[in-house]
Amino acid sequence: MTNRKEKMKDFKDEMSVIFRDYLKNRRIKKNAVQLIVEGKDDPKYYISRFNNLLNIDWNITSVGGKKNVISLKETLERHRLYKKDKCYYFVDKDFDTPVIDKSIYCTPTYSIENFYLFPTTIKDLIIAECGLSNPNLENRHQIIEYIIKDYENNLDYFHKNKKIIKINTVFKFIRFKKIEISSLEKILKIEFKANNLQNIKLKHQSEYKVLRTQNFSEFRSFIRSTEYTNLTSNPLVNFRGKQQILFLKWYLKRLYDNGDLAEKIFHKYQIKVRLENPSMADKVLSNLSSYAHTPLCLKNFLVEINNECNKNIAA
């Protein structure tokens, strides 16, 4: 049964299927600009940015991964009928070198999930969701600064955790050396025990021992390299987004009604500050999408799409 499921997954990932899915979605707005993104969660971040920054008719399609985005681009550019489609592509940098192509937007961070971790996200969130937009609230600015400082300190503590550094270093090493593996999740996996930042567990998965045995000496050289230095010099940008989202979920729960941060703020300022939505952390990619950081490079890319498409219309 497992082999059959794996074969079915492989079949679904074949470009013929991806191409047919693109055509199926294209029929909805065949004359619109086609915007191709990686995963099913990516539209949660991108759609509001497209609505705010694009003044053209557009259509979005998720194709299930960076490799599929690039492959679909190559397929369309070779196709007799569809090579004239106006398409733009959105991918995560991951642990790779940035993709340079005028029709591709590549995040400056590991992934779009990293944008959710920027301190500006938390600042905008607490102002909007915790009643801190009220100018008459006593100590309003001090409370905002207190939360942001607390957030930055805890995020720094998380990034300096040896287990977090290890898992990102191993994953970066795998990509840097182009080691063939079935999935990163079968190498190492992070778990938060009881939502405790001081009790992070690093689980060694089935393929880790083989990887370590075969690449031990090369790995020791890697952690003395420039690649390693660059990786660890800016963890907010370079570390894997999905792991950092675990931290964000933990932090948001501290601002729940019975959360320890909400209680600390009350004891310090005698003001009850808390997240009104008790499920804010459960669907963080949806709930925080409007607050997540929008980098200047994305804004500029969307402006260029507008300019290019409007120029073609005028012509």
N, C-alpha and C positions, 0 to 999 in steps of 0.2 A: 504493500500500500504506500509505503514511504517513497519507493522508487517511482511509482506511478504519479504521485503528487509532484515529485521533483521534475519529472518529465513534462507534466502539464504546465508547471511554472515556467520551465525552459521554453515551452512552445508559446506561451503567452508573451514571453519576452522577446520572441523573434521579431525582427523588423517588419516582416510582412503583416503581422498583427498590429504593431504600432502604427504602421502606415495606414492600414484600414481604419483604425480608430481615429486617426487624424482626419481622414476623409469624411468619416461619419460626423465628427464634430464640426468640420469645415462647412458642411451643408447648412448648418444653422445660420451662418453668416459668411457665405462664400466670397463676398466682395469686401469683407472687413480685413483689417490687418490681423494676422494670426500671431498670437503670443504663446510661445511654447515654454512650459515650465516643467520642472522635474517631477515632484511628488504630489500626492493628493492633498497634503497639508499646505503646500506652497501658495495656493490661491487665497488662503486665509490672510496671508501677509500682503500679497501683491495686489489683490483686487482693489482695495481701498486706495492704494497708490496710483493704480491705473485710472481709477475714477477721478482722482484729484488732479492728476498731472497730464493726462492725455485728453485732447479735444477732438479725437478721431473715433470712428467706429472700429471696435476691436473685438476679438474673440479669443478666449483662453482655452488651452488644452494641456492637461497633465499627461505625461508619457511614462512615468515610472522610473526616473533615474537620470543622472547626468549622461551616462553612456548612450541612453536612448535618445536624449535631446540632440546630442552631437550626431548620432547615426541618422536620425530623422532629417536633420539639416542637410547632411550629405546626400541622402536619398532624394529629397525634394529638389536639390540643386541639379541633380542629374536627370530628373524626370522630364520627359518631353512635354507633358501637359501642365505640370504644377511648378515648374522651375520659375515661373513668373509670379507665383504667390508672394505677397509681401509678408514676410515672416521675420520675427525677432525672437531670440532665444534667451532664456534666463537659467543660469546654472550656479551652483555653489562651487567655491574654490576647492573645498575639502583640504586634503594635505598635498594637493598638486600645485604646480606652478599655475599662475593665472592664465586663463584662456584669452588670447588677444585676437579679436575679430570684431569688425564694426557692427555686425548684426547680433553679437552675443554680449549679454550683460553677465559678468562674472563677479560674484560678491568679493569684497576685499577681506572678508572674514571667512572662517571655515564654512559657515552656512548662514542662511537667513535666521536660524534659531539664535545665533550669537547676537543679533540686533535686539533681541528681547532682554538681554542681560545688561545693556548700557544703563548707567545711573540715571540718565534722562528719562528712561522708561519708567523707572520707579518713581521719580519725581512727578511726572505727569500723571501717573496712576494714582498716587496718594492725594494729589490735589483734586483730581476729579472724583475719586471713589471714596475718600475718607473725610469729606467735608472740609478740606483744607483750602478751598477756594474762597471761603468767607473772610473778607478783609477785616471784619469786626472780631474775629476769633483771637483771643488773647494768646500771645506767644506763638502765633501762626508760623512766622518765619523760622523761629528757633526750633519748632517741632519738625518742620520740613528738613532743616539742616541736620537735626539730630537723627532722623530716619536715614537720610542719604549717607551720613557718615557711618552709621551702624551698618548699612548695606555694603558700603565699600570695604569696610573692615572685614566683614564676614566673607565677602566675595574673594578678597585677598587671601584670607585664611584657607578658603576652599581651594584656590589655585595653587597654594603652596603645599597642600597635602601631598605626601610622597606617592600615595596610590593614584591620585589624579595625574600627577606628573608622569608616573610610570605608564599608565594605560595610554596616554597621549603620545608618549615617546615611542612605545612599541608600535602603535598604529602608524605613526609618522615614518618609522623605520621600514615598516612593511611596504608602504606606498613608495618611499624613496628608493628602495631596492627592487621595487616591482616584483615582490614575492607573490606568487599565485596562491590565494586562499579562497575558500568557499564563502566565508563571511567573517567580518571583524568580530561579530558577536560570538564566534566559536573559538576565539583566542582569549579575550579577557572581557569581563563584565563588571560594572560598578553597581553596587546596591547600597541604599541608605537603610540602615537598620533603625526602626522606630523613629524615622525622620530626624535622626540625630546627626548633626554635622561632625561630631567628634567620633562617630561610630560608622565610618564609611568602610564597606567591605569590598575587596577586590577578588573576584572569583576567577580562578584559572580554569579555562574551559578545555575541551578535549584536544584541541590542536595546539595548545600553548607549549606543551612539553616538546613536541616534535620541532616546532619553530625555534625554541630556545636552543635545543641540542644542535641543530643544523646551522645556526647563525650566531652562536655565542661570541666568537672573536670579532666578527663584523659589527655586532651590536655594541661591543665595548669601544670600538673605534668611532662608531656613530655618535655616542654620547660625549665625545670630545671634539665633535665637528661643529662647523658654522651652522649647519642645518639645525642641530640640537639647540644651539644658542639662540638662533632666531625663533625657534618654536617656543621656547620657555620665556623669552623676553617680553612677550605680550600675550599671555594666556587668554585674556578676554576675546581677543581677535583670532588667535591661532588654535586654541583647544577645541575639541569636538563639541558642536552645539548641543547635541542630544544629552550629553553628560551635564552640561551647564544648565539645561532646562530642569534637571532634577534638583539642582541647587535653588533655582528660582521658585519652584513649587514649594520647597521647604521654607523658603523665606516668606512667601506670601501667607502661609499658614500661621506664621508668627504674628500676623496682623489680624487674624480672626478674633472674634469676640473674647475667646479664652486664651488667646495666644500670648506668649511671654513678652513679646515686644509691645503689644497693646497694653499690657499690664504695667510695663516699665514706664511707658509714656504717661499713663494715668497717675502713677505715683510721683513722677517728676514734675508734671505740669497740671495735674488735677483736671485733665481734659480727656474724655473718652474718644480715642481715635482708633477706628477699626474699619476693615473692609466690610461693606454691607452685604456683598454677594458671598454667601457661604461656600460656593463652589468655584470661586475665582481660580483656585489652583488646579482644579480638576481638568479644565479645558483651557489651559493657559495660552495655547497658540491662537485660539479663537478670541478669548476674553481680553488678551493684551495686544492684539494685532494693531489696533489704532494708536497705542502708546509706544510701540516698538520704534527704535531708531530708524530713520530714513537717511542713508548716507548721501552725500552730495553727488557722488558718482552715479547713483541710481537716478537722482533727479535730472542730472545732465543727460543721461542716456535717454530718458523719456522725452526730454525737451528735443533731443535730436530726432527721435521718432516723429514727433509732431512736425518739426521743420521739414523733414524729408518727405513725409506724406502730404503735407499741405503744399509743398513745392510741386509735387507731381500732379496734384489736383489743379493747381493754377496753370500748369503747363498744358 
